Amino acid sequence: MSSTTTFSNASSTTTAFSNPKLWIRNPGYDLGLVTGGALFTLLVAALAFSQPTWLPVFFWIWVVAFEGSHFWATWSRTYFDKKYRSENKSVLVGSLVFFLAPALALYFDGSNGVAYATLYGFFIFVWSLYHNARQHFGFMSIYSGKAEISPSLKSKMTLALYMAVCFAQAHFLLNFKIQGVFGLAAASEVSPTLNFLVDQLPKLLSGVAFIYWIKLAFEAKSEAGEKFFMPIFYIGICLLFYTSMFYFIAPNDQFVQNLNGAETLMLIAIMNSLFHNIQYHAIVYHYGKKRYEGNQKGFGWAAWINKSSLSYMGFALLLGLAFGAIVWNVGDWPSPLGQWTQPSMRSWAYVLFFGIIGHHFFLDQVIWRPSKSKELKSYLS
């Protein structure tokens, strides 16, 4: 019996919104945190443009409450989990090499005329784009699996998702980030052909992505019935968010990021991670409730930390504050009042800042693989 038939038999008594099997936790939780983070992040951008003096405050709230705390969320389910730690010692110890990489970049910085520290920071940013795209694929995969989408339809959804995210990411990388980091001329100043390839073509391809998404929605509705909603809706949210952020907000983001004014895009620095941060806390908290609730033995600190939302958020904010202290000593950002009063970059802060981020990116790609872990797959139902 096909999945479409199975669902149609049940549709008389339930809908996609009332069917708990189609959601990670429940409709309110998923729509509020898994997809709602995109709308919240766009709201932050709107407030920043309407009240520019608020942006430094938004920045430090983001650093502590969202960015720094979401790194903690990774550690809470790995290093603080006694059972996981005992079963994955080699990965947890070996992944610490990502603290060595920025130290080496800083040590060799300037030798042979190469700015290794700048290059490593640029590498981490490019990795962040990939990291975000992969997280979106992970959520889309969960929803398509819960909806029992056929492999062929899931392949089309995967293509639609990457089109929705990556064309806009490429546009930002080629038209803003590279120029800001390396001081290159804009493509329009080089040649019309290059300008078309790096500026106009990604926008046209995003338009194609929108048309493909509409077509796919009708196909998914025909094949999966009401179950099609969440994976298609999720792709649509990503399309809306990334096209808004990189095509419309980035060109108008003139908020200064660092002391010499060489790079702006302070708002984009927040937006590129905030949606990701909110989603990440949503999935980690759900994971913690499934793994530790009613079973406190053998998990060590992790079980105690995840016993309530209050304890989880409390520890997350403590680690977020520690990360905020590191960010302050990197020296690239103004105070919450918009003043440039912090010290110049400290070497130890650079190493810890990029070490924590690189370590998170790598470890995150290892621990969120339901296909490799039956236990994780059961937590995600």
C-alpha positions as CSV (number, residue, x, y, z in Angstrom):
1,M,0.0,0.0,0.0
2,S,1.5,3.4,-0.9
3,S,2.1,6.1,1.6
4,T,-0.5,8.3,-0.2
5,T,-3.1,5.7,0.3
6,T,-2.2,5.2,3.9
7,F,-2.5,8.9,4.6
8,S,-5.8,9.3,2.7
9,N,-7.4,6.6,4.9
10,A,-6.5,8.6,8.0
11,S,-7.3,12.0,6.6
12,S,-10.9,11.8,7.7
13,T,-9.9,11.9,11.3
14,T,-6.7,13.9,11.2
15,T,-4.9,16.6,9.3
16,A,-1.3,17.4,8.7
17,F,-1.3,19.9,11.6
18,S,-2.9,17.5,14.1
19,N,-0.8,14.5,13.1
20,P,2.1,14.3,15.6
21,K,4.1,12.0,13.4
22,L,4.7,14.8,10.9
23,W,6.4,17.1,13.3
24,I,9.7,17.0,15.2
25,R,8.0,18.0,18.4
26,N,4.6,19.6,17.7
27,P,3.3,22.3,15.3
28,G,3.7,25.2,17.6
29,Y,7.3,24.2,18.5
30,D,8.4,23.5,14.9
31,L,6.7,26.6,13.4
32,G,7.9,28.8,16.2
33,L,11.5,27.7,16.4
34,V,12.5,25.6,13.4
35,T,11.0,27.9,10.8
36,G,10.0,30.9,12.9
37,G,13.7,31.8,13.5
38,A,13.8,33.0,9.9
39,L,11.0,35.5,10.5
40,F,12.4,36.6,13.8
41,T,15.8,37.3,12.1
42,L,14.2,39.3,9.4
43,L,12.4,41.3,12.1
44,V,15.8,42.0,13.8
45,A,17.0,43.4,10.4
46,A,13.9,45.6,10.1
47,L,14.4,47.0,13.6
48,A,18.1,47.6,12.9
49,F,17.3,49.7,9.8
50,S,14.6,51.7,11.6
51,Q,16.7,52.2,14.8
52,P,20.4,52.0,13.8
53,T,21.6,52.8,17.3
54,W,20.1,49.6,18.5
55,L,22.3,47.4,16.3
56,P,25.3,47.1,18.7
57,V,22.8,46.0,21.4
58,F,21.3,43.4,19.1
59,F,24.8,42.3,18.2
60,W,25.8,41.5,21.8
61,I,22.5,39.9,22.6
62,W,23.1,37.7,19.6
63,V,26.7,36.9,20.6
64,V,25.8,35.8,24.2
65,A,22.2,34.5,24.0
66,F,22.3,32.8,20.6
67,E,25.7,32.4,19.0
68,G,27.8,31.6,22.1
69,S,25.1,29.5,23.7
70,H,24.5,27.4,20.6
71,F,28.2,26.3,20.7
72,W,27.4,25.2,24.3
73,A,24.5,23.2,23.0
74,T,26.9,21.0,21.0
75,W,29.1,20.4,24.0
76,S,26.1,19.6,26.3
77,R,25.3,16.5,24.2
78,T,28.9,15.4,23.7
79,Y,31.6,16.3,26.3
80,F,29.0,16.6,29.1
81,D,27.3,13.4,28.2
82,K,29.2,10.6,30.0
83,K,27.7,7.9,27.9
84,Y,28.4,9.6,24.6
85,R,31.9,10.7,25.8
86,S,32.8,7.1,26.6
87,E,31.6,5.8,23.3
88,N,33.2,8.5,21.1
89,K,36.5,9.4,22.8
90,S,38.6,9.4,19.6
91,V,36.3,11.9,17.8
92,L,36.0,14.2,20.8
93,V,39.7,14.3,21.4
94,G,40.7,14.4,17.8
95,S,38.3,17.2,17.0
96,L,40.3,19.5,19.3
97,V,42.8,19.9,16.5
98,F,40.6,22.7,15.2
99,F,42.0,24.8,18.0
100,L,45.5,24.2,16.6
101,A,44.6,25.4,13.1
102,P,44.0,29.1,14.0
103,A,47.0,29.1,16.3
104,L,49.2,28.0,13.3
105,A,47.5,30.6,11.1
106,L,48.3,33.3,13.6
107,Y,51.9,32.1,14.1
108,F,52.7,32.1,10.4
109,D,50.7,35.3,9.7
110,G,52.7,37.7,7.5
111,S,55.4,35.2,6.6
112,N,56.2,35.2,2.9
113,G,53.8,38.2,2.6
114,V,50.7,36.0,3.2
115,A,48.0,37.0,5.6
116,Y,47.3,33.6,7.0
117,A,45.1,34.8,9.8
118,T,42.8,36.6,7.3
119,L,42.8,33.6,5.0
120,Y,41.8,31.3,7.9
121,G,39.0,33.7,8.9
122,F,37.7,33.7,5.3
123,F,37.9,29.9,5.2
124,I,35.8,29.7,8.4
125,F,33.2,32.0,6.8
126,V,32.9,29.9,3.7
127,W,32.6,26.8,5.9
128,S,29.8,28.6,7.8
129,L,27.8,28.9,4.6
130,Y,28.2,25.2,3.9
131,H,27.4,24.4,7.5
132,N,24.1,26.4,7.4
133,A,23.1,24.8,4.1
134,R,23.8,21.3,5.5
135,Q,21.7,22.1,8.6
136,H,18.8,23.1,6.4
137,F,19.2,19.8,4.5
138,G,19.0,18.0,7.8
139,F,15.7,19.5,8.8
140,M,14.3,19.1,5.3
141,S,15.3,15.4,5.5
142,I,13.6,14.9,8.8
143,Y,10.4,16.4,7.6
144,S,10.4,14.5,4.3
145,G,11.1,11.3,6.2
146,K,8.3,11.9,8.6
147,A,6.0,12.5,5.6
148,E,7.2,9.3,4.0
149,I,8.2,11.2,0.8
150,S,9.4,8.9,-2.0
151,P,13.1,8.9,-2.7
152,S,12.6,10.5,-6.1
153,L,10.5,13.3,-4.6
154,K,13.0,13.8,-1.8
155,S,15.8,14.2,-4.4
156,K,13.8,16.9,-6.1
157,M,13.2,18.6,-2.7
158,T,16.9,18.4,-1.9
159,L,17.7,20.1,-5.2
160,A,15.1,22.8,-4.6
161,L,16.5,23.4,-1.1
162,Y,20.1,23.8,-2.2
163,M,18.9,26.1,-5.1
164,A,17.0,28.2,-2.5
165,V,20.0,28.6,-0.2
166,C,23.2,28.3,-2.3
167,F,22.6,30.7,-5.2
168,A,22.0,33.6,-2.7
169,Q,25.0,32.5,-0.6
170,A,27.2,32.5,-3.8
171,H,26.0,36.0,-4.7
172,F,26.9,37.3,-1.2
173,L,30.3,35.6,-1.2
174,L,31.3,36.8,-4.7
175,N,29.9,40.4,-4.5
176,F,30.4,41.3,-0.8
177,K,32.6,39.0,1.3
178,I,35.5,38.6,-1.1
179,Q,35.7,42.3,-1.8
180,G,35.5,43.2,1.9
181,V,38.1,40.8,3.0
182,F,40.6,41.1,0.2
183,G,39.9,44.7,-0.9
184,L,39.1,43.6,-4.5
185,A,37.2,45.8,-7.0
186,A,33.6,45.2,-7.6
187,A,32.7,43.0,-10.6
188,S,30.9,45.9,-12.3
189,E,34.2,47.8,-12.3
190,V,36.1,44.9,-14.0
191,S,33.9,43.9,-16.9
192,P,30.2,43.6,-17.8
193,T,30.6,39.9,-18.4
194,L,32.1,39.3,-14.9
195,N,29.3,41.5,-13.4
196,F,26.7,39.3,-15.1
197,L,28.3,36.1,-13.9
198,V,28.7,37.0,-10.3
199,D,25.8,39.5,-9.8
200,Q,23.0,38.9,-12.2
201,L,23.3,35.2,-12.8
202,P,22.8,34.1,-9.2
203,K,19.7,36.3,-9.0
204,L,18.3,34.8,-12.2
205,L,19.0,31.3,-10.8
206,S,17.2,32.1,-7.6
207,G,14.2,33.1,-9.7
208,V,14.4,29.7,-11.4
209,A,14.5,28.2,-7.9
210,F,11.3,30.0,-7.0
211,I,9.5,28.6,-10.1
212,Y,10.9,25.1,-9.4
213,W,9.7,25.3,-5.8
214,I,6.1,26.2,-7.0
215,K,6.1,23.3,-9.5
216,L,7.4,21.0,-6.9
217,A,4.7,22.0,-4.4
218,F,2.0,20.9,-6.8
219,E,3.8,17.6,-7.5
220,A,4.3,16.9,-3.8
221,K,0.7,17.7,-3.0
222,S,-0.4,15.3,-5.7
223,E,1.9,12.5,-4.4
224,A,1.8,12.9,-0.7
225,G,-1.5,14.7,0.0
226,E,-1.5,16.9,3.1
227,K,1.7,15.4,4.3
228,F,3.6,17.4,1.7
229,F,3.2,20.7,3.7
230,M,6.1,20.8,6.1
231,P,9.0,19.9,3.8
232,I,7.7,22.2,1.0
233,F,7.0,25.0,3.5
234,Y,10.5,24.6,5.0
235,I,12.1,25.0,1.6
236,G,9.9,28.1,1.0
237,I,11.0,29.7,4.2
238,C,14.7,29.1,3.3
239,L,14.1,30.7,-0.1
240,L,12.4,33.7,1.4
241,F,15.1,34.1,4.1
242,Y,18.2,33.8,1.9
243,T,16.9,35.9,-1.0
244,S,15.9,38.6,1.4
245,M,19.1,38.6,3.4
246,F,21.6,38.4,0.6
247,Y,19.9,40.2,-2.3
248,F,18.0,43.0,-0.5
249,I,19.5,43.5,3.0
250,A,23.2,43.0,2.3
251,P,23.5,45.8,-0.3
252,N,22.0,48.2,2.3
253,D,24.0,46.9,5.3
254,Q,26.4,49.8,5.9
255,F,26.9,49.1,9.6
256,V,30.6,49.2,10.3
257,Q,32.0,45.9,11.5
258,N,35.7,46.7,12.4
259,L,37.9,49.5,13.4
260,N,39.4,50.4,10.1
261,G,36.0,50.4,8.4
262,A,37.3,48.1,5.6
263,E,34.3,45.9,6.0
264,T,30.7,46.7,6.8
265,L,28.0,44.0,7.0
266,M,27.6,44.0,10.7
267,L,23.9,43.2,10.4
268,I,24.6,40.3,8.0
269,A,27.1,38.9,10.5
270,I,24.1,38.5,12.9
271,M,21.6,37.3,10.3
272,N,23.9,34.7,8.8
273,S,23.9,32.8,12.1
274,L,20.8,33.8,14.1
275,F,18.3,31.7,12.1
276,H,20.7,28.8,12.4
277,N,21.2,29.4,16.2
278,I,17.5,29.3,17.0
279,Q,17.0,26.1,14.9
280,Y,20.0,24.5,16.6
281,H,18.7,25.1,20.1
282,A,15.3,23.7,19.1
283,I,16.8,20.4,17.9
284,V,19.2,20.0,20.8
285,Y,16.6,20.8,23.4
286,H,14.3,18.2,21.7
287,Y,17.1,15.7,21.6
288,G,17.8,16.3,25.3
289,K,14.2,15.8,26.3
290,K,14.1,12.5,24.4
291,R,17.4,11.2,25.7
292,Y,17.5,12.3,29.3
293,E,13.9,12.7,30.5
294,G,13.0,10.0,33.0
295,N,16.5,8.4,32.6
296,Q,19.1,10.2,34.6
297,K,21.6,7.4,35.0
298,G,24.8,7.0,33.0
299,F,24.7,10.4,31.3
300,G,26.6,12.5,33.9
301,W,26.2,16.2,33.9
302,A,24.2,16.2,30.7
303,A,21.1,14.6,32.3
304,W,21.1,17.2,35.1
305,I,21.6,20.2,32.8
306,N,18.9,19.0,30.4
307,K,16.3,18.2,33.2
308,S,14.5,21.5,32.6
309,S,14.3,24.4,30.1
310,L,15.6,26.7,32.9
311,S,18.7,24.7,33.7
312,Y,19.4,24.3,29.9
313,M,19.1,28.0,29.3
314,G,21.0,28.9,32.4
315,F,24.1,26.9,31.4
316,A,23.8,28.0,27.8
317,L,23.8,31.7,28.8
318,L,26.8,31.1,31.1
319,L,28.8,29.7,28.2
320,G,27.4,32.4,26.0
321,L,28.9,35.1,28.3
322,A,32.3,33.4,28.2
323,F,32.1,33.4,24.4
324,G,31.1,37.1,24.6
325,A,34.3,37.9,26.5
326,I,36.3,36.1,23.8
327,V,34.5,38.1,21.0
328,W,35.2,41.4,22.9
329,N,38.9,40.6,22.9
330,V,39.0,39.8,19.2
331,G,38.6,43.6,18.8
332,D,36.4,43.8,15.7
333,W,33.1,45.0,17.3
334,P,31.8,48.1,19.0
335,S,30.5,48.1,22.6
336,P,26.7,47.9,23.1
337,L,26.6,51.7,23.2
338,G,28.3,51.8,19.7
339,Q,31.7,53.0,21.1
340,W,35.1,51.6,20.0
341,T,36.6,51.1,23.4
342,Q,37.7,47.5,23.5
343,P,41.4,46.5,23.1
344,S,43.0,45.6,19.9
345,M,42.9,41.9,18.9
346,R,44.4,39.5,21.5
347,S,46.1,36.4,20.0
348,W,44.5,34.1,22.6
349,A,41.0,35.5,21.7
350,Y,41.6,34.9,17.9
351,V,42.6,31.3,18.6
352,L,39.7,30.6,20.9
353,F,37.2,32.4,18.6
354,F,38.0,30.6,15.4
355,G,38.9,27.4,17.3
356,I,35.4,27.2,18.9
357,I,33.7,27.9,15.6
358,G,35.8,25.4,13.6
359,H,35.4,22.7,16.3
360,H,31.7,23.2,16.3
361,F,31.4,22.9,12.5
362,F,33.3,19.7,12.5
363,L,31.8,18.1,15.5
364,D,28.3,19.1,14.4
365,Q,28.7,17.2,11.1
366,V,29.6,14.0,13.1
367,I,26.9,14.0,15.8
368,W,23.8,14.7,13.7
369,R,23.7,11.7,11.4
370,P,20.6,9.7,12.0
371,S,21.6,7.3,9.2
372,K,24.7,6.4,11.3
373,S,23.0,6.2,14.6
374,K,19.9,4.1,15.4
375,E,19.7,5.8,18.8
376,L,19.6,9.3,17.2
377,K,17.1,8.2,14.6
378,S,14.8,6.9,17.4
379,Y,15.0,10.3,19.2
380,L,13.9,12.1,16.0
381,S,11.2,9.4,15.4
